[in-house]
């Protein structure tokens, strides 16, 4: 009679399957919100998945029910010597299940062969599972089947919906970014078209024609400022042909090597970073005449009334006798002037030029000629005065060469020495 009160192996297996089905469904529902919380959410979910089953079995079996939901469906209860077990004993029983499952689940199989239908974990915790009340076996079977079948269909649908949503968000972001990149180019072209008459108002008059016609009317080699003005306008308009016309061949080849789509994006980026208007605050040409440098200044007033100042530098070089823009840099500090870079090596050649005129070797010959004459003291002064006049003329000519050699650099603020140099 006492033996009949203990729960056998199969009824306990069905109760355990029903409990695991319930736990699986609960953890599956919790996975959705934690998946959108990033790495911290997944770490918290892993902790719940590890501790949750132990807490579920230990708390319900130590409660007044004395059984989990699956055991209640099967009419089973967990007791210690016929009484309700404590929470500590229930936790120890659940931890002992790790030993029951260690070697081929032998600890669970012992339920079918022991006298009081105890598994290894029951023996370690001094507990037994008894049958009390009616067993709703069909309901327990349906719950166990639901725990197996629902994840099979729900998990693929859930991950498919998440993947489709992520793909839709990525495609929407990519389309929005492409629209933002493609829109500024037409707007800049329209602004440049509206500003087309502006070059005619520059100090150097030009025919109102295309840049190629303007360059044909006036050679660009003598006008670095106008060449950069055309290069600047071509950059704002995204005009690749204009950039190749007014820029150096090396800079043009870098854009030519890119594909049409990449070139369009690069030109649009250059147009966005370039100031719309600017002023030339300084212009100078190197001593050899092969390099020019423009100092630029741009002021932009935003809607809030804040004025932003940007400094720029344009470096031009002569390519086949014509000025071409080699570099156009906006932002940062401006480089030193060309006078401090290129004029210094040319200075030693100017003072040495008049030295051969004042050489001393002719003096011995002039001293030997007065010997046959009767009055050498009378003829010597004219010759000496001639040499002195020649040396004075050479000394007077030398400063003129030195003064004209240093380049003239126009600046917003100039010293008296720089003003005399530019006269």
QUIKA-V506409 format. One line per field, one symbol per residue. phi: phi as a letter, one per 20 degrees, with the letter a starting at -180 (. if undefined). A space follows every 10 residues. Layout:
BEGIN
phi=???
END
This chain:
BEGIN
phi=.ffffeeeff ffffffffff ffffffffff fffffeemff fffffffffe eggfffffff feeffmaeff fffemdbdcc lncfeeffff ffffffffff efdllfffff gfcefeldef ffffelcbdd dbnfdeffff fffffffeff ffefffffff ffffffffff ffffffffff feffffffff ffffegfggf efgefcffcf gffffffcff febfffffff ffffffemef fffffedfff fffffffeff ffffffffff ffeeffcbce eabbcffemd bccdddbccc deffnedddc dcbdddcecl ncfcfebcdd oneffffffe edeffeffff fefffffdfe gffffffeff fffecfffef gfffffffff ffffffffff fffefffede cfccefffff fef
END
